[in-house]
């Protein structure tokens, strides 16, 4: 099954998110091994984008909620209680 955002095909989850947001995913999540200076520049760019497009926050929230609905969350099963045994006191 193919997934399209507008006229663009999303071939991976990352591409889907980037197309839905209109920004690179790395802008919000960062990249492994980035320096403090690179991180500060990335965060400043993200703040500028949010200032120019306040609706982006709503799009990000909706996208995050949709993605969480698609991901099966592993729920821990409650611990099984041992069978109720009655002891007879002597």
C-alpha positions in Angstrom: 0.0 0.0 0.0 1.3 3.4 -0.9 0.9 6.5 1.2 0.7 10.0 -0.3 0.7 13.4 1.3 -0.5 15.8 -1.4 1.2 14.6 -4.6 4.2 13.2 -2.8 4.7 9.6 -1.9 5.9 8.8 1.6 8.1 5.7 1.4 9.0 5.6 5.1 7.6 6.7 8.4 10.2 9.5 8.5 9.2 10.7 5.0 5.5 10.6 6.0 6.2 12.8 9.1 8.3 15.2 7.1 5.7 15.6 4.4 2.9 16.0 7.0 4.8 18.7 8.9 6.5 20.4 6.0 9.8 20.4 7.8 12.7 17.9 8.2 12.2 15.6 11.2 15.8 16.3 12.3 14.8 19.9 13.0 12.7 18.8 15.9 14.6 15.7 17.1 18.1 16.6 16.4 20.8 14.3 15.1 23.2 12.0 16.9 26.5 13.7 17.8 25.4 17.3 17.2 27.5 19.9 19.0 26.0 22.3 21.5 26.4 25.1 18.9 24.6 23.0 16.3 21.8 22.2 18.8 21.4 25.8 19.7 21.2 26.8 16.0 18.7 24.0 15.3 16.5 25.0 18.2 16.6 28.7 17.2 15.5 27.7 13.6 12.7 25.7 15.1 11.5 28.6 17.2 11.6 30.9 14.2 9.5 28.4 12.2 7.0 28.1 15.0 6.8 31.9 15.3 6.1 32.2 11.6 3.6 29.3 11.5 1.7 29.0 14.8 -0.6 26.4 13.3 2.3 24.0 13.1 1.9 23.2 16.8 -1.6 21.9 16.1 -0.4 19.9 13.1 2.4 18.4 15.2 0.0 17.5 18.0 -2.5 15.9 15.6 0.3 14.0 13.8 1.7 12.7 17.1 -1.7 11.6 18.3 -2.3 9.8 14.9 1.0 8.1 15.1 0.4 6.9 18.7 -2.9 5.4 17.6 -1.0 3.4 14.9 1.7 2.1 17.2 0.6 -0.9 19.3 1.6 -0.1 22.9 2.7 -3.1 24.9 0.7 -3.1 28.0 1.9 -5.0 31.0 -0.4 -7.6 32.2 -1.3 -7.5 35.8 0.7 -9.9 37.9 -1.2 -13.1 38.5 -2.1 -13.7 42.0 -1.5 -17.1 43.5 -4.6 -19.2 44.1 -6.3 -18.2 47.3 -5.3 -21.0 49.7 -6.7 -21.2 53.1 -4.4 -22.5 55.8 -5.7 -24.2 58.8 -4.0 -23.2 62.0 -3.3 -26.0 64.4 
